[in-house]
Amino acid sequence: MKKLLAFFFIVVFNYYLHSQEQAYAVETIAFYNVENLFDHLNDPEKRDDDRTPTGRDKWTAEIFEKKLTNVAKVIADIGKETSTNAPAVIGLSEVENRYVIERLVTTPTLKKYNYAIAHFESPDERGIDVCLLYQKDKFILLRSKKHFLPLLDSSGDRDYTRDQLVVSGLLDNELIYFIVHHWPSRSGGQVRSEPNRIAAAELNRKTVDSIRLINPNAKIINMGDFNDDPNNKSIEDVLGAVGERDELTNNSIFYNPMMSFYKKGIGTSCYRDKWNVLDQVHITPNLLIESNTKWYFWKAGIFNPSYLYNKKGRYKGYPFRSFAGGKFTGGYSDHFPVYALLIKKQ
């Protein structure tokens, strides 16, 4: 009888063990164009005169504090429904300087996440940079550097834009590379300005190739405001970001999960009632391989809760931007954030 009971308990235990749902760790990797996060101080080295209390935009200390509060709320909310935490790593664009980033990560909303900063000053004519924030208890920074994008304007003079930020580090002891972008704008029209973004894509591709030369199996996450859609030449042809999984080959550079949103008409920014997916996250195909011990890609998303939409007026249904009509609106940004969820079996 005792042997029979022992056998019964072994059978029940094994059934219980193998019938339970697999547990996963989940981390959010995100990107957010925060729309001109400037302080209210006049920097003689930057074109920020408008963003001062006496400047055209009447950008006061109170407005700066409200802008910080709004951006912090969005960052803290991205991916929270799934990971129950703020992003482990998030790239930002349109930040004025390191001071505004430091103020951002020490807001009451974000301070508890213990974010550290990877940032370099860019030569951009608007005085804006990109940066990467990472939770220090989740990601260990190994190296960060910037890559300068040389451009010329129609007169043959130097056209200064944002640098591309390259960061490598350990996400829970696994080496992952991040590249953060804010490619040249569509000023003058998409077609006329396209050569500048093609040049940015070529630099991006060169960076990836240099990483792979050292580490052929490198896991790379490419993120930013690319100012082009997933199907534009710079993204699809020059960079080589493939939007369909079944079209990936051994030579594919990136998988672009944002293509599916573009095809559905779901965007990150809106211009003249047309939605674009200018903000994207790309991943190397090796992040699609399921593993028992490594991080791999689960899904991507556009973070667009109701509070990030404009509720009234001519631009009802657009992103609730923070500045319009020559004044601060109390909003957030003219872009929605994007994110990718990485999972690992526990």
Beta strands, then each sheet from edge to edge (+ up, - down):
strand 1: 24-37
strand 2: 89-95
strand 3: 115-119
strand 4: 129-135
strand 5: 139-147
strand 6: 164-171
strand 7: 174-182
strand 8: 220-225
strand 9: 241-242
strand 10: 254-255
strand 11: 269-271
strand 12: 274-276
strand 13: 279-283
strand 14: 296-302
strand 15: 323-324
strand 16: 327-328
strand 17: 338-345
sheet 1: 3+ 4- 2+ 1+ 17- 14+
sheet 2: 5+ 6- 7+ 8+ 13-
sheet 3: 9+ 10+
sheet 4: 11+ 12-
sheet 5: 15+ 16-
end
